[in-house]
Structure formats: C-alpha cells, structure tokens
Amino acid sequence: MVDYVVKITRDATKVSPEDHERLRASGFDDKAILQITLIASWFNYINRVADALGVGREPAPLAAGSS
C-alpha cells in the first residue's frame, strides 16, 4: 500500500492496473483501493494548497532598510 501511495504522490499518471492488482493480491478490495486513493490524493491536495499559501512557514525576514 505504501508503494502505491508514494506513486500517487510522485506522479499519479504512472499508476497502472498492475498496481491495483498488487493491492488486491495483498488483500485490499476495490472499495479499500478507492479509499486509499482518495485519502492519499486528499492529503496531497491539501499539502499543495498549504504550501502555495505559505501555511506553516516562517515569515521571510525583512531586508535591511525596508519597511
């Protein structure tokens, strides 16, 4: 499952039917595969939004002489 989630995170276009078959062979049914996909994708989306908005980052220091 972790390999599948990493693949979604790095490049979801690389996910193939074989990835789903490996999950099924590990005991996950289609509903579980959907849930794994949705949860991983949601976290990826939220993290990208937060990164774009600078959430959780230290404010940039002011340059000398600027106000």
N, C-alpha and C positions, 0 to 999 in steps of 0.2 A: 504494500500500500504506500509506503514512504517513497519508493522509487516513482510510482505513478504521480504522487503529489508533487514531487520535485520536477517531474517532466511537465506537468501543468504549469508550474511556476516559471520554469525557464523558457518554455516555448510550447504552448498548448497545441500548436499546429502539428507537432511531432507525435501526438498521441494517436495510437493506431488500434484497430480491432484486436490486435495481438495483446496490447496492454490490458484490455478488458478481459480477454481470455485468461491471462495470468491471474488477474484478480479473482475471476470465477474459480480457477483451479485452487486458489488459496481459501476458498470458502465464502466469498462475497457474492451475493445475488445482485440482480440488476438494480433493485431499489437501493442497496448499500452502495453500489458503484455510483449511482446518481447522487446520493447523499455525500459521498466522499468528494465527488467532483464539484458539487455546489458549495460545500463548506470551504474547500481549498480555493476555489475561484473567488468566493466572497472575501476571504482574508486577503488574497492578492489584490483585489479591487480596493478594499478599504485601506490597505497599506499604501497603495499608489496614490490614492486621494490624499491621505495624511502627509505623505512625502511631498506631494505637489504644493500643499498648503503650508508646509513647514511645521506641522504639528509635532511637538516634542523636541524640536531642535533648539539649541541655544541661540539667542539672538546674535546676529553678527555685530562685532564690535564697531563702534563708530570710528571713522577715520579721523586722524588728528586734524583739528581745525574745522571740522564740520559740525553743524548743529541742527 
